[in-house]
Structure formats: structure tokens, C-alpha cells
Amino acid sequence: MISVDLSLEQLSISLRRLPTNEKMILWRLLDAEIDRAAIAKRFAEALKSIRAAYPNANEDEVMADILQATKEVRAARHGA
């Protein structure tokens, strides 16, 4: 067995360099291990927490804020 110490950033960079077919193989391997029920539960808990913290938030205003934040993040990532 070989052990290599890589940071998450180093691993991410290496994975991005893989050819598409190898990324797809990796995706299939990881996808099989995903616990979708656990992810759904975590999402529901986060949503419940947010709703409790902001009980008077207007859904349309929240959606507008989300869209604006997404736009800003994409602009920052892509240098737009």
C-alpha cells in the first residue's frame, strides 16, 4: 500500500487535470457511495434552521438575494 499526503487543494488540482473519461469513472465510483438520504436530511435541517432564524423573511426577497449573490460569485470566479 502506498500513502501520499496531499492537501485537498492539491488533490483538487490533480483531479481537474484528469481526462474526461477518468473523471467519469471516478464520478461513478464516488456516486455509488453517496448517502442521498443523509444529504437530504442535512439539507432539511439547514433549511429549518434558516427559517427559524429568519421567520419574517419574504421568499421573493430571499430569492433575489440568492440570485444576486450567485451572480457576484460567478463574476468573481470568471473575472467578469
C-alpha positions as a printed Julia matrix, in Angstrom:
80×3 Matrix{Float64}:
   0.0    0.0     0.0
   1.27   3.46   -0.91
   0.35   6.51    1.13
   0.58  10.05   -0.2
  -0.15  13.16    1.83
  -1.93  15.74   -0.3
  -3.93  18.75    0.73
  -7.49  19.0    -0.56
  -6.34  21.8    -2.86
  -3.54  19.64   -4.3
  -5.96  16.78   -4.82
  -8.47  19.1    -6.5
  -5.84  20.4    -8.89
  -4.79  16.84   -9.77
  -8.39  15.74  -10.33
  -9.06  18.68  -12.62
  -6.15  17.56  -14.79
  -7.61  14.1   -15.37
  -9.0   13.27  -18.79
 -12.79  13.3   -19.03
 -13.15   9.52  -19.21
 -11.17   9.1   -15.96
 -13.25  11.81  -14.26
 -16.39   9.89  -15.26
 -15.01   6.66  -13.8
 -14.16   8.47  -10.58
 -17.6   10.12  -10.53
 -19.31   6.74  -10.85
 -17.23   5.29   -8.02
 -17.97   8.21   -5.7
 -21.63   8.46   -6.71
 -22.21   4.88   -5.58
 -21.04   5.83   -2.09
 -23.24   8.91   -1.66
 -25.86   8.61    1.06
 -28.63  10.64   -0.53
 -30.93  10.24    2.48
 -28.27  11.74    4.76
 -27.75  14.64    2.36
 -31.49  15.29    2.17
 -31.71  15.2     5.97
 -28.83  17.69    6.34
 -30.45  19.98    3.78
 -33.82  19.82    5.54
 -32.16  20.6     8.89
 -30.31  23.57    7.39
 -33.49  24.87    5.81
 -35.39  24.5     9.09
 -32.62  26.38   10.91
 -32.64  29.2     8.37
 -36.42  29.52    8.55
 -36.28  29.64   12.34
 -33.56  32.3    12.27
 -35.45  34.47    9.77
 -39.16  33.85   10.34
 -40.27  37.1     8.68
 -38.14  36.79    5.56
 -40.04  37.3     2.33
 -39.36  34.42   -0.06
 -39.15  36.7    -3.1
 -36.57  38.92   -1.39
 -34.55  35.9    -0.34
 -34.59  34.55   -3.92
 -33.48  37.94   -5.25
 -30.6   37.94   -2.74
 -29.62  34.41   -3.79
 -29.61  35.33   -7.46
 -27.53  38.44   -6.79
 -25.03  36.5    -4.64
 -24.74  33.82   -7.33
 -24.12  36.48   -9.97
 -21.4   38.08   -7.84
 -19.66  34.76   -7.15
 -19.69  33.82  -10.82
 -18.33  37.23  -11.8
 -15.54  36.89   -9.24
 -14.64  33.38  -10.44
 -14.68  34.25  -14.11
 -13.26  37.74  -13.89
 -16.34  39.34  -15.4
